[in-house]
Amino acid sequence: MNNVRAPAELAPEDEGRLNLYALLARLLYAGPDEALLQALAGAPDLEAGDGPLALAWRALRTQAAGTEALAETLAFDTIFVGVGKAPVTPYLSHYMVAVGQERILVALRDTLRELGLERGALSSEPEDNIATVLEVMRHLVARGSDAPSLLTQEAFFREYLQPGYRGFCDATRELPATAFHVAVVDLLQVFLDAEAEQFEMH
């Protein structure tokens, strides 16, 4: 997807949010390569203390240090791509059945056009793929830390991410997935739970 707006000055906390959205989008787009695993294993703490986000981050680092890229890439393809129907679908509309999958996709495409975001020419994935939705959030965070930007982020989060991410995380844990990908969805859920709480406070 292409962002038609120029980058904005971000508050330090929003830089951190942007980086986490980018990392999670990458981890849920495809299996990890060796460079990514090494970077994760050697990364510093996200925050001090033993809060949920700090613990989830350390757990992911630990798993990355003991993970082989080819094995995890094969596992990713088995879990989230599959042959025919994947064991765990990465499409968030699947976890919002009360709303209706087709209605969600139509609304999401309209929203992306309104936001000035468009699909890349080579992209064939439906827009509700969790990696794509996380990447859209990264774009929205990058637009700035002012009140209008935060309102846009909150509206998109509540409509297209919040209703489905817990179902996706639960489905991944129940498979069961590899320890590395369980650590990925544990971090995803802790981070997005914190995002939901922050939006509630605005």
N, C-alpha and C positions, 0 to 999 in steps of 0.2 A: 504494500500500500504506500502511496506517496502523499506526503504532507505538503500542502501548498503554502503553508505559512512559515515565516522565518522563525528560527529558534528564539526563545525568550530567556531573560534572566530568571533563574530559579532560586528559590530559597534552598538552603542546604538539605532540609528534610525532604524536599521534593526531588533533589538530585538523587538521594537515596532511594526514594520510591521509584523513580524512573529506571534506575539501575536494576532494581529487583524485578520490575515488570519485564525489562529486556531479558534478564537472565531466565526467568521462568518461561517466557515465550520461546526462547531458544531451547530450553530443556524439554519442552512439550511439543516442539516442532519436529524433532528428529533425535535419534540416539546421540550420545556425547562422543566427541573425538578425544584423543589423548591430551591435546592441548587444553581443552576445556576441563577435563578431569584434573589435570595438574594444577590449573589455575584455581579451581575450587578447593582442592586439597591444601593449597598453600595460602588461601585467602585469609585476611585478618578477621577478627570478630566483627559482626555487624553492630553490636552494642554490648555494653558491659552488663554484668549481672546474669541472672538465671531466669529471665522472662521467657515467655513462650517463643518469641521470635529468635532470641539468642540461642535457645536450646535447639530449635529446629534447624537453624543455620549450622550449628556445630555438628549435629547429626548428619546433615548432608555432606559437610566437609569430611567427616569420618568415612562415610560410604564411598565418596569419590576417591579417597586415598587407597581404598582396597578394591577398586573396580577396574575391570579391563574393558577398554572402549568397544572392541568388536563384540564381546559378549553382551554388553548393555545395548548396543545398537540392534543386535539380533533380538534381544528381549523387547526393546521398544517396538520394533516392527511386529513382533508376535502379539503384543498386548494391544497396541493402538492402531495398527494397520490391518494385520491379519490377512487371511485369504478369504475373500467374500466378506463376511461380517466380522469385524474386529471384536475380540472379547470385551474390550472397553472402548466405547465410542468416544472420540474426542469432541463431538459436536454438542455444544451446550443446549441446543434446542431439544435434544433427546431427553434431558433432565427437567424440561419445563412442559411436560405433556399436557398439563392443565390449560396451558395457554394456546398450544397448537404450534407444531414445528414450522409449518409453512408460513403461518402468520408472522412468526418471529423472524424468519429469514427475510420476508418482504419488508418488514419494519426496519430490520437492521440495514438492509441495502439502502433504503430511503434515508436513514439516519447518517450513514457514511457519506452519502452524496451531500447532505446538508452540512456536514462537518468539513467538506472539502477534501475528503479522503477517497481515493479510488483504488481499485484492485490493480496489482501489478499485471503487466501484459501476459506474463507466463504463469500466473496463479490460476489453478483449476480447483482449489479447495473451496468448499462452501464457506461463507463468511463467518459462520458461527463456530468454526474450529477454535478450540480454546486458545491455541497459540496465536491465532489471528486476533481474537478479542483482547488478549493480553497486550499484543503489539499495538492495537488501537489505543488502549489505555496509556501505553508508553508515549504515543504521539500526543495524546491529550495532556498528559503531565508536562511534556516538553514545551507546551504552548505558554506556560507561565504559572505564577503562583498567586495571581490576583483573584479577586472574588468571582468575576465572571468565568475564569478558567476553571476554578474549583466547582462551580455550579455545573458546568458542562461535564466535567469528570464524574461528578456525583450522579447526574442524570443517566449517563451512559452505563456506569457501574451498576446502578440499581435496575436498569431495564434489561441488560444483556449479560451481566456477569454474576451478580448476586443470586439470582434465582436458580442457577445451575451448577455453580462450582462445587458446592458440598456434595451433590449427587455424583459428580465426576470423581471427586476425591474418594468417596465411599466405595464406588465401583472399582477403583484401582486397588484399594486395600483389600477388598473382598475376593479378588481374583484367585489367589494372591499374586501380586506383582513381585518383582525383585526388590531386595532391600533398598537398592539405590532409588528406584522409582517410587517406592513408598516414602522415602525421605523427601523426594521432590514434591509429592502431593501433600505431605505433612507441612512443608514450608509454604507451599501455595495456600493451604487452608489457613494457617496461622496468619500469614501476611494479609490475605483478603478479609479474614475476620477483623483484623486490626483496621483495615481500610474502612470496612462497614461501620465500625465503632466511631472512627474519626469523622466520617460523613454525618453520622447521627448528631455529633456535637456541634456541627456548623450551623 
